[in-house]
């Protein structure tokens, strides 16, 4: 019989109608042969494609493979911005092939017969078909192109997918036996030698093996341990054991119990390859021995194939194994060691470092000193206040020189900008600990990008953030800087020696002198000319201090009048009045200073808290939130990967 030459009959299959009269589209992949010869391989009738519907929709209702494929598709989509195309190429190929196979027949199982040169795979192919279809002989290579043998109609789409032309499609001889009935739906494909000297033959083998539902590996007693077979095929396909058959052919050449010994050694090699051997009802590769030439064991193989084909699960098993293999390749990209993420400790450390960079502690201390200084000004004795004013004016001339002496060299100064950068680096290190390399890089980039302009933003923040207490004058004299070391007064503070801003470390006036206009205890932008709020007892204390001063003046004038003779002598009363004023003034000042310690401390703590919260908010918006978003993205893809593998993604 001649091969079918009218390609329109194959194409007409796509336009057949189902019972409900609607047009039906089988979605075949357009891989038809470009040339159709009038005569194919000798022997066996050419396959006649049934013009009726040739496929059932290959769906997987209730099968766990469908959610795994959906998860893999989502995983690839979420990872495109983080992983390169080469890394995701295998997963994309699996999805494409799964989609293509889903549109083709679920009633057919495509099984390839593969083997090395001289293994007898074509002889076994003919023995299973019951007729001479594939050429055999001493000439090598004998098989130059894949040849298909379909036991039932409707497999045209599957063979188109394998790019097997119509002239190489055959039908077997069937005798109506139970074994033949069980093989209904089998599509057997004889492949060229996988170790052929012709490169094109090896490429065809690799291409078809990636598309078939199952593989029969034919080995012989001489080459069953060939490294090319085990290292190139069996070992990489160890996860496909359930859809693999390893057949030891030519046992008729082995004397006595040699066949059993060789078969045991073959099982050992498969175990070393990581391919589980299916024994005692356990899933795994099927290992058999036979002689295709004499027919010994061929019937057993036909029975095993019949049960395998009737189960109609080979395609789903193949796709599941492909998904497992793709997931195994992607494992280093998704599986973390431990449970990465940002803990509360890392967030608190980051906030503390930013607070240190903006001088929150120094600002609080300066605010506390300013409160106590104002209390001293309001409640202190006039004579002591005059003395302090004189001392401060005398020291102003040496303040610039003192700041220059105390300032470290620029190359040795650990500036606030460096503190900010160190805080960001430490946060990134904590966040990426245990993360796979691509996601760790993404988290670091998010942290670095967020840190751009952060020192300047913090510097601006310290100028605009009110750090004082509540009430009138809540932001009085509480800039985020500390006093000049050793000065005891509000000086440069967080601006450091040389008038540097707390976040950037840059000078402001160019003279190297402390910038007292922005220092805490001096005045900062937005709070000029104001002072910390005063407690209710301050007016009373001021009145008492004024009374003590009046007593001193009254007693002194009384004594002076007696000395010059204006008043009558009597030293006791004026001396007591003057003594009461002299002793009462410092006593009132000391009492006010003691009473001001608590409010001053709370005022300083409030100033520190406000500046700390402002710095934390700035760092959170610029660094923490982008880093957290990248970690959330990783957790999402990790969950998708877990759905693909159906395993835990943590290394712990």
Secondary structure, 3 states (H helix, E strand, C coil): CCCCCCCHHHHHHHHCECCCCCECCCCCCCCCCCCCCCCCCCCCCECCCCCCCCCCCCCCCCCHHHHHHHHHHHHHHHHCCCCCHHHHHHHHHHHHHHHHHHCCCCCCEEEEEEECCCCCHHHHHHHHHCCCCCCCCCCCCCCCCCEEEECCCCCHHHHHHCCCCHHHEECCCCCCCHHHHHCCCEEEEECCCCCCCCHHHHHHHHHHHCCCCEEEEEEECCCCCCHHHHHHHHCCCHHHHHHEEEEEECHHHCCCCHHHHHHHHHHHHHHHCCCCECCCCCCCEEEEECCCCCCCCHHHHHHHHHHHHHHCCHHHHHHHHHHHHHHHHHHHHHCECCCCCCCHHHHHHHHHHHHHHHCHHHHHHHHHHHHHHHHHHHHCCHHHHHHHHHHHHHHHHHHHHHHHHHCCCHHHCCCHHHHHHHHHHHHHHHHHCCCCHHHHHHHHHHHHHHHCCHHHHHHHHHHHCCCCCCCCCCCCCCCCCCCCCCCCCCCCHHHCCCCECCCCCCECCCCCCCCCCCCCCCCCCCCCCCCCCCCCCHHHHHHHHHHHHHHHHHHHHHHHHHHHCCCCCCHHHHHHHHHHHHHHHHHHHHHHHHHHHHHHHHHHHHHHHHHHHHHHHHHHHHHHHHHHHHHHHHHHHHHHHHHHHCCCCECC
